[in-house]
Amino acid sequence: MAEINEVNNKNIPKHVAIIMDGNGRWAKQKGKLRVFGHKNGVKAVQSTIEGAAKVGINYITLYAFSTENWNRPQFEVNALMELLVDTIQKEIATLNKNKIRLQAIGDLNTLPKKAREKLQNAIDKTAQNEHMTLILALSYSSKWEIINAVKEISNQVASGNISSEEINEKLIDNSLSTVGIPHPELMIRTSGEHRISNFLLWQLAYAELYFTPKLWPDFREQDLYDALLSFQKRERRFGKTSEQITEPN
Ligand code: FPP
């Protein structure tokens, strides 16, 4: 596993997005209930955020609860919601100490009222922090977000505020819940699954994808550094040729 001093601090992605996967399998391997895996996932979250703050990542987005996760057994949904909001509440002091601002994206109206209030409280209490932004994707799905953006833009066209000719990438960016946040340059998914699973489909258009077989509860800051080393070895061409990237004009 990589150490922090192996990471080139001149080539750090501004925004890293993570699909934290494998909590259930991790618990099952230990003969425990799935919720035990989610609880242990919190340690991975803490270590990863600590590592991200140390290397100077500006934004980190964690896929904490997808729209599809509402279809899990009610017991697991309740336990997960409780764990998420309790952890957020408990971490406010640490977030402030490390100057980390909390934000959330997703259909937050679908969260239980109490969870929504606690989440909003943590967002408000950390709003002034400027070292790093931690974005939790909660009740989030990219298709939901894109549908909302399309509705908003169509309303603007219908009301005559803009013409359809004015629809461009910037307008779409500004209509998504990630407005103002740079697109992730690196997306990490744990647990050996090679899918994007309805996560930031528009925003990940040019992201480097990194997959690790590690299950989320075992993921630590050194695993983040491994992902960063892999990112730093890649040539990001954005549709250009290799020569255009490496040779000055
Ligand atoms: C995926 O594993 C994980 C989740 C759906 C929830 C992630 C939540 C946490 C790690 C809790 C703490 C998070 C924060 C931000 C405080 P899975 O259940 O899909 O695992 P499986 O694929 O092995 O079944």
Residues whose N, C-alpha, C, O or C-beta is under 5 A from the ligand:
A	BS01	FPP	M20 D21 G22 N23 G24 R25 W26 H38 G41 V42 V45 Y63 A64 L84 T87
